């Protein structure tokens, strides 16, 4: 029976670990990709970002 390493990685750390596990075990490797992409800088889904940005701008305006 063949093994498989499934991984999900926003920043790339899990990908590095998954590749090493697959290499050492001889397993196949498959990346789990989200239906809604993540921003690689913030780690936030691109759908959530506009809402968070708007909320944060409201908070900044309240501080002025």
DRENPA-3360 file (N, C-alpha, C; in nm, 2 decimals, always signed):
BEGIN
1 = XXXXXXXX = +0.08/-0.12/+0.00/+0.00/+0.00/+0.00/+0.09/+0.12/+0.00 ~ +0.05/+0.22/-0.08/+0.13/+0.35/-0.09/+0.07/+0.45/+0.01 ~ +0.16/+0.52/+0.07/+0.13/+0.63/+0.16/+0.12/+0.76/+0.09 ~ +0.05/+0.86/+0.15/+0.04/+0.99/+0.09/+0.05/+1.09/+0.21 ~ +0.12/+1.20/+0.18/+0.13/+1.31/+0.27/+0.05/+1.42/+0.22 ~ -0.06/+1.46/+0.29/-0.14/+1.58/+0.26/-0.10/+1.69/+0.34 ~ -0.09/+1.81/+0.28/-0.05/+1.93/+0.36/-0.12/+2.05/+0.31 ~ -0.13/+2.15/+0.41/-0.19/+2.28/+0.38/-0.09/+2.38/+0.44;
9 = XXXXXXXX = -0.04/+2.47/+0.36/+0.06/+2.56/+0.41/+0.03/+2.70/+0.36 ~ +0.01/+2.80/+0.45/-0.01/+2.94/+0.41/+0.13/+3.01/+0.39 ~ +0.22/+2.99/+0.48/+0.35/+3.05/+0.47/+0.46/+2.97/+0.42 ~ +0.44/+2.84/+0.39/+0.54/+2.76/+0.33/+0.61/+2.66/+0.43 ~ +0.59/+2.68/+0.56/+0.66/+2.60/+0.66/+0.61/+2.46/+0.65 ~ +0.48/+2.44/+0.65/+0.42/+2.30/+0.64/+0.47/+2.23/+0.52 ~ +0.48/+2.31/+0.41/+0.52/+2.25/+0.28/+0.66/+2.19/+0.29 ~ +0.75/+2.26/+0.36/+0.89/+2.21/+0.38/+0.89/+2.09/+0.46;
17 = XXXXXXXX = +0.81/+2.08/+0.57/+0.81/+1.97/+0.65/+0.74/+1.85/+0.58 ~ +0.64/+1.88/+0.50/+0.57/+1.77/+0.43/+0.66/+1.71/+0.32 ~ +0.74/+1.79/+0.26/+0.83/+1.74/+0.16/+0.93/+1.65/+0.22 ~ +0.98/+1.69/+0.34/+1.08/+1.60/+0.41/+1.02/+1.47/+0.45 ~ +0.90/+1.48/+0.50/+0.83/+1.35/+0.55/+0.81/+1.26/+0.43 ~ +0.76/+1.32/+0.31/+0.74/+1.24/+0.19/+0.87/+1.18/+0.14 ~ +0.98/+1.25/+0.15/+1.11/+1.20/+0.10/+1.16/+1.09/+0.19 ~ +1.14/+1.10/+0.32/+1.19/+1.00/+0.41/+1.11/+0.87/+0.41;
25 = XXXXXXXX = +0.98/+0.89/+0.38/+0.89/+0.77/+0.39/+0.86/+0.71/+0.25 ~ +0.90/+0.79/+0.14/+0.87/+0.74/+0.01/+0.73/+0.76/-0.03 ~ +0.66/+0.84/+0.04/+0.51/+0.87/+0.01/+0.49/+0.97/-0.10 ~ +0.38/+0.97/-0.16/+0.34/+1.07/-0.25/+0.30/+1.19/-0.17 ~ +0.30/+1.31/-0.23/+0.27/+1.43/-0.16/+0.17/+1.51/-0.24 ~ +0.07/+1.57/-0.17/-0.04/+1.64/-0.23/-0.07/+1.76/-0.14 ~ -0.07/+1.88/-0.21/-0.11/+2.00/-0.14/-0.26/+2.02/-0.14 ~ -0.31/+2.06/-0.02/-0.45/+2.09/-0.01/-0.46/+2.24/-0.03;
33 = XXXXXXXX = -0.54/+2.28/-0.13/-0.55/+2.42/-0.17/-0.69/+2.47/-0.13 ~ -0.70/+2.59/-0.07/-0.82/+2.64/-0.03/-0.91/+2.69/-0.15 ~ -1.04/+2.68/-0.13/-1.13/+2.73/-0.24/-1.11/+2.88/-0.25 ~ -1.09/+2.95/-0.14/-1.06/+3.09/-0.14/-0.91/+3.11/-0.11 ~ -0.83/+3.17/-0.20/-0.69/+3.18/-0.17/-0.66/+3.27/-0.05 ~ -0.54/+3.23/+0.01/-0.49/+3.31/+0.12/-0.39/+3.41/+0.07 ~ -0.38/+3.52/+0.14/-0.28/+3.62/+0.11/-0.15/+3.57/+0.18 ~ -0.04/+3.55/+0.11/+0.08/+3.49/+0.16/+0.15/+3.58/+0.26;
41 = XXXXXXXX = +0.11/+3.71/+0.27/+0.17/+3.80/+0.36/+0.10/+3.80/+0.49 ~ -0.04/+3.81/+0.49/-0.12/+3.83/+0.61/-0.17/+3.69/+0.66 ~ -0.18/+3.59/+0.57/-0.24/+3.47/+0.60/-0.39/+3.47/+0.62 ~ -0.45/+3.58/+0.56/-0.59/+3.60/+0.57/-0.65/+3.57/+0.43 ~ -0.77/+3.50/+0.43/-0.83/+3.48/+0.30/-0.86/+3.61/+0.23 ~ -0.85/+3.61/+0.10/-0.87/+3.73/+0.03/-1.02/+3.78/+0.04 ~ -1.11/+3.69/+0.08/-1.25/+3.74/+0.10/-1.26/+3.82/+0.22 ~ -1.18/+3.78/+0.33/-1.19/+3.85/+0.46/-1.12/+3.98/+0.46;
49 = XXXXXXXX = -1.01/+3.99/+0.38/-0.92/+4.11/+0.38/-1.00/+4.24/+0.37 ~ -1.08/+4.26/+0.27/-1.15/+4.39/+0.25/-1.23/+4.43/+0.38 ~ -1.30/+4.33/+0.44/-1.38/+4.36/+0.56/-1.29/+4.40/+0.68 ~ -1.17/+4.33/+0.69/-1.08/+4.36/+0.80/-1.02/+4.49/+0.78 ~ -0.98/+4.52/+0.65/-0.92/+4.65/+0.62/-1.02/+4.77/+0.65 ~ -1.14/+4.75/+0.62/-1.25/+4.85/+0.64/-1.26/+4.87/+0.79 ~ -1.27/+4.76/+0.87/-1.29/+4.77/+1.01/-1.17/+4.84/+1.08 ~ -1.05/+4.81/+1.03/-0.93/+4.87/+1.09/-0.92/+5.02/+1.06;
57 = XXXXXXXX = -0.96/+5.05/+0.93/-0.96/+5.20/+0.90/-1.06/+5.27/+0.98 ~ -1.17/+5.21/+1.02/-1.27/+5.27/+1.10/-1.21/+5.30/+1.24 ~ -1.14/+5.20/+1.29/-1.07/+5.21/+1.42/-0.97/+5.32/+1.42 ~ -0.89/+5.33/+1.31/-0.79/+5.44/+1.30/-0.85/+5.57/+1.30 ~ -0.96/+5.58/+1.22/-1.03/+5.71/+1.21/-1.09/+5.75/+1.35 ~ -1.13/+5.66/+1.43/-1.18/+5.69/+1.56/-1.08/+5.74/+1.65 ~ -0.95/+5.70/+1.63/-0.84/+5.75/+1.71/-0.80/+5.89/+1.68 ~ -0.83/+5.94/+1.57/-0.79/+6.07/+1.53/-0.86/+6.18/+1.60;
% end
